[in-house]
Amino acid sequence: MAISVNTPVSTKVHEVHPSQNKRTRWTRQSLATAFLLVFLVYFLLPFFWLIVSTTKTNPDLFTSFGLWFASNFNLFNNLSDLFTHDGGVFLTWLWNTVFYATCSAVGAALIATMAGYAFAKFQFPGRTLVFAIILGSIMVPGTALVIPTYLLLSKIGLINTPLAVILPSLTSPFGVFLMRIYAEQAVPDELLDAARVDGAGEIRIFWSVALRILVPGFVNGPAVLVCGNMEQLFPAFAGLERTRLLPTHPGFGIVERPGEREWRCPTALYPGADRIAAIYSSFDRSFSLLAKILAGWADARQRTIMKRGIA
């Protein structure tokens, strides 16, 4: 005979004391904070090394401890040599860099926005083929276009002018691709149809309606394109033969001699100048990161405004 035994089941729920929750939460926050602090040190350490290195001479750079100052504080001498070399050519290079990067990045972002909007919102013969050709041009390396670009600029008389750097930088196939995807998702067709019903032309619709919605993508475009233009140093030599027209990065690698133009290490020119240039380059990266953050904030703000308008 089977005997069944009723086993009492406990219905008590284990209660967690509030102090235990606080302790667990504090432990997680502490681990997350420590993890972020480790990465903070990792990212700030190169900046500290650069600042320390600018205060040293070349011998001190290799004989003293890399992460601390040497006995001979040479910062002001390095700065003096930097800004007085060749009649203050560094300031000219610095202005050229800002001018070239700003004009080419803003111009390329505007052209990419207009082209992406056209590909996303208009139907015309050959649209798919033209867009495929634009995407295919991304696979062409920039160095392969240096000689054809130089020959073209030479025929139209733009060698040794700022346009020799700005005009080739206005084309951004990848930017056109990004802005087409963004325009397809961000600009509603109903809004454009409403503007047409109100009597607005296509140019007026783009500048007054579509561009305002595409501002986050337009702001993020120059951030990406500035980095790209700053890294593409070799094509800058195609249309520039005068040292004073060069931007900062290639300028530091050039020593002008009578009848001769050759590569040199910047340290051979003036001690510490290469470290100062490295700091400048690092701040270029920081600026692009800040621009991307601002673009994300503008995108979130635009989405909030659109949600409020729909509600």
N, C-alpha and C positions, 0 to 999 in steps of 0.2 A: 504494500500500500504506500502510495506517495504521500509524503508529509510536506505540506507547504508551510514555510516559515515567513511570516511578514516582517521584513526588516524595516525599521523606521528610517525614513529619509529626512535628513536635516534640511530645513528650508531657510536656514540662516544664510544671509549674504555677508561675505566678508567685507567689512567696512574699512575703507582706507582713510587713515587719519589725515587731516588737512596738512599737517606738518610734513608728511611723507610726500604729498603732491608738490609742495613747495620745494622740498629737497631735490626731488627728481627734476623739476623744472629748472631749478638753479644749476644742477649738474649739466643738463643739456645746454643751457645758455653759456655756461662756462666753457664747455668743450667747443661750442660753435665760435665763441669769442677767441679762444686760444688758437683755433684753426685759422680764423681770419687774421689774427695778429701775425701768425707765421707767414702767411702770404703777404701781409703788409710789409714786413721786414724784407721779404724776398724781392718785392717790387721796388722798395725804396733804397735798398743797398746799392744798386748800380748808380742811382742819382748821387748818393753820398760819396761813392768812389770817384765819380766825375768831378764833384766839387773839390774834393781833396786833391785830385790830380792836377787841377788847374793852378794850384798854389806851388807846384814843384817845378824844378828844372828837369831836363831830360836825365841827367845822371841820378838825381834824387828819385826819379820815377822808378828806376830799376834797382836802386840800392836801399831804399827805405821801405818801411812797412806800407803796403798798398792802401790800407784802410785807416791811415792816420797821417797827420801832417808831418812834414819834415822839419828839420831845424831851420832851414833856410826858406822863409816865407817869400815866394816869388810871384804872387798873384798880380800885383800891380805892374811889375815889369813885363809879365806876359801880356797883360791887357794893353800896356803901352806899345809893345812890339806889334801886337795884333792890329790896333787901330791906326798906327802910323805907317804900317808897311805900304810901300808904293803909293804914297799920297792918300792913305785912307781908303784903299780899294775894298776893304771888307765891308764898309758901310754901303758902298755901291752894290756889292754882291747881295747884301742883305735886302736892300730895296728891290733889286731885280727879282729876288726870290719871292718876296711878298707880292710884287706886281704880276709876275708870270703866273704864280699859283692861283691868285685871286681871279684874274681875268679868265684864265683857261678853265678853272673849276666852275665858276659861275656860268660862263658861256656854255660849257659842255653840259652842265645840269639843265640849263634852260632849253637847249636844243634837244636833249634826251627827253625832257618832259613833253615838249611839243610833239616830238616824233612818237613817243609812247602813247600819248593821248590819241593821235591820229590813227595809229595801228589798232588801238583798242576800241574806238568808237565810230570809225568810218569804214564803210565797205567800198572798195574800189578795185578795179582789175589789177591783178598781179600783186595783191597785198601779201599773200602767203609766200610767193616767190621772193619778193623784196625782203621780207622779214627773215626768210631762210638765208639769204645772202648776207644780211647784217649779222646774223648769228654765226655764220660760217667765218666771217672776218675776225671773230674773236680768236680763232685758232691760228691766225697769222701772227708770228712774233714781231714785235716792234722793230727789232734790229734788221729784219728783212725789208723794212720800208724806209730805212735811213737814206740809202743812195737814191731811190726814186724821189723821195721827198726833197732831197738836196737839189737834184736836177730840176724839179718843178719850181722850187723857190728861186733857183738861179735864173730860170727863164723869165720869171715875172719880176725880177729885181728886188727880192725881199731878203737877200743874204745880208747878215750883219744888221738886222733890224729886230725889234721885239716881236714883230708879227711872225718871224721865222720860228719862234717858240710857241706863240699863242695859237696860231692857226692850226698846226697839226694836232694840238691838244684839245681842240674843240670836238673832235669825233670820239664818241664813247659808245661802242656797240653794246657793251654790257649794261650801260646806263639806260639805253633804249629798251633793252629786254626787261630790266627791273621796272621801269616806269610804265611799260605796257601792262605788266601783271598788276601793278598797283592801281593803274587807272581802271582796269576792268573790274576790280573789286571795290574801289572806293567811290567812283563816280556813278551814281544810278542813272540809267537811261531815262527814267521818268522825269528826273530833274532837267535834263537836257531838252526833252520834248516840251516841258512846260515853258522853258525859256524860248524855244522856237515859236510856240503858240503866242507868246507875248510880243513877238516881233523882233527878237534879238538875232543878229547875224552870228555866223560861226566864230568869227574872230572875237566878237563881244562875249559870246558864251564862254570861250576859252579863258579870256582874261578876267572876266567878272564872276564866273561861276566855277568852272572846272579847276582853274589854277588855285583858287582858295582852298578847295578840297585836297588838292595835290601838294599843298605846302609841306607837309611832313616828309614826303618823298623828295621834294625839291631841296629841302634843307639837308637831308641825309646824303643826297647826291654829291654836293661839294665836299663833304667830309671824306667820302671814299675817293673822290677824284683828286683831292689835294694830295692824299697819300700816294696815289698812283703817279701823279705828276712829279712829286718830289723824288720818287724812286727811279723814274725813267731819266737817268742822267745822260746816258750815251746819246740818245737822239737830240739832246739840246746842243751838241756840238755840230750837228749837221748844218744849221743855219747861222751859227755864231762863230766868228773867227777873231773877234776882238775880246780881250780878257775882261774889259770893263762891262761887257754885256752879259757875262756869264752869271748864273745864279750861284748861290753859296757853295753847294756841295761840289760841283765840278771845279769851281774856282779855287778851292783849297788844294786841289790836286794838280794845279797848273803853276809852273814858274815861267814867267815871261823873260826871255833873253833875246838879245838882238839876233834876228834871223833864225831863231830856234824856239820850239815850243815842245816841252817834254813833261812827262809825268814826274812828280816828286812827292815824297812824303811830306805832309804839312809840317812835321817837326823840324825838317831841315830849314824851313822858312823862319819860324819863330817858336820857341819853346812854349808849350802849353796851349798853342792855338788849336791843335787837334782835339784836345779835351774840351775846350770851349765850344768847338763846332759840334762835338758829340752831345754836349748839353743842349745846344740849340736843336739838334735833331730829335732828342728825346722830348723836348717840349713840343715839337711838331706833332709827335705821336699823341702826346697828352691833349693837344688841341683837337685832334681828330676824334679822340675818345669823348671829349666834352661835347663836341658837335653832335656825335651820335646820341649821347644822352639827351641833349636838348631836342633832337629830332624825335626821340621816343616820347618825350614829354609833350611835344606839340601834337604828335599823333594821338596820344591818350586824351588830350584836351579836345581835339577835333571830334573824336568819337563820342565824348561826353556831350558836346554841343549837339551833335547829330541825334543822339538818343533823346535829349530833352526836346528837340524839335519834333521828333516823331511822336513822343508822348503828348 
